């Protein structure tokens, strides 16, 4: 009988300890999220001062950005404080980490602006990727500089560096450097390389739900081309082009 009681106490203690540890971790993550929540003042494109809130949710791996009645949620966020810079009076640059995988590091950049009561993703793209094994490594990274003083003259200069090295297949090695200049669309409030028409069925992959669906895409859309990476602005968000006509969304937007 004593052995049964002892065993029961050990099991109860184990579950209690696990629950305590989980509660402690949850509270710590909430505390860190509150600590790292920041606000920034920028001027909207129509000349009004606006406060933008950057709110990490480390417990649920979500980065939320809100202003007035808009909230943008980044659902592929990894729990490191976002690096935020005021690019000029109208734009914020938000650099954040993404969950990668074994030997894979990833990070994105969101360039944000406001017009009226609406948040706009002026650019949302892959910022860097790095993968490395014993015999191979691949690197991709971009750096952007904003030039111009008004909506009609704004441009983004984006420097792209991409390299690949293989010890056993050196014929595939390359080192790519290029500069891309993105124009600003004053109607959709986004930067773009060119406009491209899409009239076909494509697979849309939703990062938030981890589900995909076939959808007919029809229209002429802003496109960003940065080396091997291509993006389309469809409706109110940016999508990264994958293989076999796949589009991956970066965010979800809530408007009240």
JOPEJO-V133818 format. One record per run of one state. SS is the DSSP state (@ for helix, = for strand, . for the rest). FROM is the first residue (numbers start at 1). TO is the last residue. Records with the same first field share a line. If there is no record, write none. Layout:
SS = FROM-TO ; FROM-TO
This chain:
. = 1-1 ; 37-37 ; 44-48 ; 58-61 ; 68-69 ; 75-76 ; 78-82 ; 87-91 ; 102-103 ; 116-117 ; 133-135 ; 148-154 ; 167-169 ; 173-173 ; 186-189 ; 193-193 ; 207-210 ; 227-228 ; 235-236 ; 242-245 ; 250-250 ; 256-256
@ = 2-36 ; 170-172
= = 38-43 ; 49-57 ; 62-67 ; 70-74 ; 77-77 ; 83-86 ; 92-101 ; 104-115 ; 118-132 ; 136-147 ; 155-166 ; 174-185 ; 190-192 ; 194-206 ; 211-226 ; 229-234 ; 237-241 ; 246-249 ; 251-255
